[in-house]
Amino acid sequence: MTSPDFWVILHTLAAQPDSAPVVFEILESGVTGTPPAIMADNYEAALSLLNEFATMAHIGSIAEQKADKKKQGRKGRPAKQEKPRYFSLPGVS
């Protein structure tokens, strides 16, 4: 995971819908492995790839919101908004 070519390949594959889940799994295993494979040499490349996933998720969420608004317009009434749920952690006030 320290080769720059490795990260270029992951970035290229992350943009493809069929291979993006596998790329994310590779990245996740690099973070959660023992010992972790993400270190000073590849930290910036890993963050860049995570940023790419976050950007793609943001774009997808905008498309979903637009689709929801179109559905609301057809039904003639707004969708029911869920109330936020609050919880407390044991030992935390």
CNS distance restraints for C-alpha pairs under 8 A (distance, minus, plus):
assign (resid   1 and name CA) (resid   6 and name CA) 6.41 0.50 0.50
assign (resid   1 and name CA) (resid   7 and name CA) 7.48 0.50 0.50
assign (resid   1 and name CA) (resid  37 and name CA) 6.78 0.50 0.50
assign (resid   1 and name CA) (resid  38 and name CA) 7.57 0.50 0.50
assign (resid   1 and name CA) (resid  42 and name CA) 6.94 0.50 0.50
assign (resid   2 and name CA) (resid   6 and name CA) 7.47 0.50 0.50
assign (resid   2 and name CA) (resid  41 and name CA) 6.14 0.50 0.50
assign (resid   2 and name CA) (resid  42 and name CA) 5.56 0.50 0.50
assign (resid   3 and name CA) (resid   7 and name CA) 6.96 0.50 0.50
assign (resid   4 and name CA) (resid   8 and name CA) 6.40 0.50 0.50
assign (resid   5 and name CA) (resid   9 and name CA) 6.22 0.50 0.50
assign (resid   6 and name CA) (resid  10 and name CA) 6.31 0.50 0.50
assign (resid   7 and name CA) (resid  11 and name CA) 6.08 0.50 0.50
assign (resid   7 and name CA) (resid  45 and name CA) 6.47 0.50 0.50
assign (resid   7 and name CA) (resid  46 and name CA) 7.86 0.50 0.50
assign (resid   8 and name CA) (resid  12 and name CA) 6.22 0.50 0.50
assign (resid   9 and name CA) (resid  13 and name CA) 6.15 0.50 0.50
assign (resid  10 and name CA) (resid  14 and name CA) 5.86 0.50 0.50
assign (resid  10 and name CA) (resid  23 and name CA) 6.20 0.50 0.50
assign (resid  10 and name CA) (resid  49 and name CA) 7.81 0.50 0.50
assign (resid  11 and name CA) (resid  15 and name CA) 6.73 0.50 0.50
assign (resid  11 and name CA) (resid  49 and name CA) 6.31 0.50 0.50
assign (resid  12 and name CA) (resid  16 and name CA) 7.41 0.50 0.50
assign (resid  13 and name CA) (resid  19 and name CA) 5.76 0.50 0.50
assign (resid  13 and name CA) (resid  20 and name CA) 6.20 0.50 0.50
assign (resid  13 and name CA) (resid  23 and name CA) 6.91 0.50 0.50
assign (resid  14 and name CA) (resid  19 and name CA) 6.30 0.50 0.50
assign (resid  14 and name CA) (resid  20 and name CA) 4.27 0.50 0.50
assign (resid  14 and name CA) (resid  21 and name CA) 7.80 0.50 0.50
assign (resid  14 and name CA) (resid  23 and name CA) 5.93 0.50 0.50
assign (resid  14 and name CA) (resid  24 and name CA) 7.68 0.50 0.50
assign (resid  14 and name CA) (resid  53 and name CA) 7.62 0.50 0.50
assign (resid  15 and name CA) (resid  19 and name CA) 7.92 0.50 0.50
assign (resid  15 and name CA) (resid  20 and name CA) 6.47 0.50 0.50
assign (resid  16 and name CA) (resid  20 and name CA) 5.78 0.50 0.50
assign (resid  17 and name CA) (resid  21 and name CA) 7.71 0.50 0.50
assign (resid  19 and name CA) (resid  23 and name CA) 6.32 0.50 0.50
assign (resid  20 and name CA) (resid  24 and name CA) 6.18 0.50 0.50
assign (resid  21 and name CA) (resid  25 and name CA) 6.26 0.50 0.50
assign (resid  22 and name CA) (resid  26 and name CA) 6.25 0.50 0.50
assign (resid  23 and name CA) (resid  27 and name CA) 6.24 0.50 0.50
assign (resid  24 and name CA) (resid  28 and name CA) 6.00 0.50 0.50
assign (resid  25 and name CA) (resid  29 and name CA) 6.04 0.50 0.50
assign (resid  26 and name CA) (resid  30 and name CA) 6.26 0.50 0.50
assign (resid  27 and name CA) (resid  31 and name CA) 6.51 0.50 0.50
assign (resid  27 and name CA) (resid  46 and name CA) 7.36 0.50 0.50
assign (resid  28 and name CA) (resid  32 and name CA) 6.11 0.50 0.50
assign (resid  29 and name CA) (resid  33 and name CA) 5.39 0.50 0.50
assign (resid  30 and name CA) (resid  36 and name CA) 5.66 0.50 0.50
assign (resid  30 and name CA) (resid  37 and name CA) 4.70 0.50 0.50
assign (resid  30 and name CA) (resid  38 and name CA) 5.90 0.50 0.50
assign (resid  31 and name CA) (resid  36 and name CA) 5.18 0.50 0.50
assign (resid  31 and name CA) (resid  37 and name CA) 6.22 0.50 0.50
assign (resid  31 and name CA) (resid  38 and name CA) 5.82 0.50 0.50
assign (resid  32 and name CA) (resid  36 and name CA) 5.87 0.50 0.50
assign (resid  33 and name CA) (resid  37 and name CA) 6.81 0.50 0.50
assign (resid  38 and name CA) (resid  42 and name CA) 5.95 0.50 0.50
assign (resid  38 and name CA) (resid  43 and name CA) 5.84 0.50 0.50
assign (resid  38 and name CA) (resid  46 and name CA) 7.26 0.50 0.50
assign (resid  39 and name CA) (resid  43 and name CA) 5.51 0.50 0.50
assign (resid  40 and name CA) (resid  44 and name CA) 7.94 0.50 0.50
assign (resid  42 and name CA) (resid  46 and name CA) 6.19 0.50 0.50
assign (resid  43 and name CA) (resid  47 and name CA) 6.27 0.50 0.50
assign (resid  44 and name CA) (resid  48 and name CA) 6.08 0.50 0.50
assign (resid  45 and name CA) (resid  49 and name CA) 6.28 0.50 0.50
assign (resid  46 and name CA) (resid  50 and name CA) 6.21 0.50 0.50
assign (resid  47 and name CA) (resid  51 and name CA) 6.02 0.50 0.50
assign (resid  48 and name CA) (resid  52 and name CA) 6.31 0.50 0.50
assign (resid  49 and name CA) (resid  53 and name CA) 6.47 0.50 0.50
assign (resid  50 and name CA) (resid  54 and name CA) 6.24 0.50 0.50
assign (resid  51 and name CA) (resid  55 and name CA) 6.09 0.50 0.50
assign (resid  52 and name CA) (resid  56 and name CA) 6.24 0.50 0.50
assign (resid  53 and name CA) (resid  57 and name CA) 6.17 0.50 0.50
assign (resid  54 and name CA) (resid  58 and name CA) 6.17 0.50 0.50
assign (resid  55 and name CA) (resid  59 and name CA) 6.33 0.50 0.50
assign (resid  56 and name CA) (resid  60 and name CA) 6.23 0.50 0.50
assign (resid  57 and name CA) (resid  61 and name CA) 6.11 0.50 0.50
assign (resid  58 and name CA) (resid  62 and name CA) 6.38 0.50 0.50
assign (resid  59 and name CA) (resid  63 and name CA) 6.51 0.50 0.50
assign (resid  60 and name CA) (resid  64 and name CA) 6.29 0.50 0.50
assign (resid  61 and name CA) (resid  65 and name CA) 6.15 0.50 0.50
assign (resid  62 and name CA) (resid  66 and name CA) 6.27 0.50 0.50
assign (resid  63 and name CA) (resid  67 and name CA) 6.26 0.50 0.50
assign (resid  64 and name CA) (resid  68 and name CA) 6.16 0.50 0.50
assign (resid  65 and name CA) (resid  69 and name CA) 6.28 0.50 0.50
assign (resid  66 and name CA) (resid  70 and name CA) 6.36 0.50 0.50
assign (resid  67 and name CA) (resid  71 and name CA) 6.35 0.50 0.50
assign (resid  68 and name CA) (resid  72 and name CA) 6.25 0.50 0.50
assign (resid  69 and name CA) (resid  73 and name CA) 6.26 0.50 0.50
assign (resid  70 and name CA) (resid  74 and name CA) 6.49 0.50 0.50
assign (resid  71 and name CA) (resid  75 and name CA) 6.44 0.50 0.50
assign (resid  72 and name CA) (resid  76 and name CA) 6.17 0.50 0.50
assign (resid  72 and name CA) (resid  77 and name CA) 5.99 0.50 0.50
assign (resid  72 and name CA) (resid  78 and name CA) 5.42 0.50 0.50
assign (resid  72 and name CA) (resid  79 and name CA) 6.37 0.50 0.50
assign (resid  73 and name CA) (resid  77 and name CA) 7.04 0.50 0.50
assign (resid  73 and name CA) (resid  78 and name CA) 7.80 0.50 0.50
assign (resid  88 and name CA) (resid  92 and name CA) 6.96 0.50 0.50
assign (resid  88 and name CA) (resid  93 and name CA) 7.64 0.50 0.50
assign (resid  89 and name CA) (resid  93 and name CA) 7.94 0.50 0.50
